[in-house]
Amino acid sequence: MAGNTASDIIEQFRASWDTLRRYPILVVPQIVAQAAVFGLTLVLVGAAATAFMVGGVAGGVVGLVVGGLLFALVVGVVSLVASAVVIVMAKDALAGRDPSMGAALGAVMGRLGDVVIASVLAMVAVGIGMLLLVLPGLVAAFFLVFTLPAVLLDGAGAVEAIKRSIAVVKDNVGAAAGLVVGWIVVAVIVGIASKILAFVPVIGWLASGVLFGAAVAYMSIVAVRVYQALPRR
């Protein structure tokens, strides 16, 4: 990614938007994930209510805590897999191939161990950094931004992916910063739009879900484009 960094990043966002318009199927994984989370939420609420009725307050509290922990774990894995699937599909789309959600899911499941371990290690690093007056956590998140692309696009193991992300960002700080700033702008726009849509019952909520899926897909495409374009050692 030579030349003017700002103009290069803007071009990456523009081209990624064209890719999303050409392959709207990239939005589907996140929508499916949201539907799954919604279904799991209903199951958790029903299970908690049953636990309170059968086991009383004590049994209900225990059931709610255990169910909540399991729910958080499952939701985390579902969201992570959906994000990983979009990255693989984005790679195919950018290569001029029609992305297949089934094929991408198969590829992700084949690397699920590295995907989960790399993500957990990254979250631990960011979490520890956040405890140290926040700024170290933000720095860690910045340098680990390409961890999943390194796993899914380069076939790197969990630890190697983290090292590769750090090295790529270190060698291309300006481009990585431009990517993050662009993400923040997109997130703010989507957040404002979702708040407005929330005033419309049902349809607005559904539209917000689609908008969120589109935003995640869009940002994933940009991340893949930038990662593939950046020079590295």
Secondary structure as GFF3:
##gff-version 3
##sequence-region A 1 233
A	DSSP	alpha_helix	5	22	.	.	.	ID=ss1
A	DSSP	three_ten_helix	24	27	.	.	.	ID=ss2
A	DSSP	alpha_helix	28	94	.	.	.	ID=ss3
A	DSSP	alpha_helix	101	110	.	.	.	ID=ss4
A	DSSP	alpha_helix	112	131	.	.	.	ID=ss5
A	DSSP	alpha_helix	135	143	.	.	.	ID=ss6
A	DSSP	alpha_helix	147	154	.	.	.	ID=ss7
A	DSSP	alpha_helix	158	171	.	.	.	ID=ss8
A	DSSP	alpha_helix	173	197	.	.	.	ID=ss9
A	DSSP	alpha_helix	203	229	.	.	.	ID=ss10
###
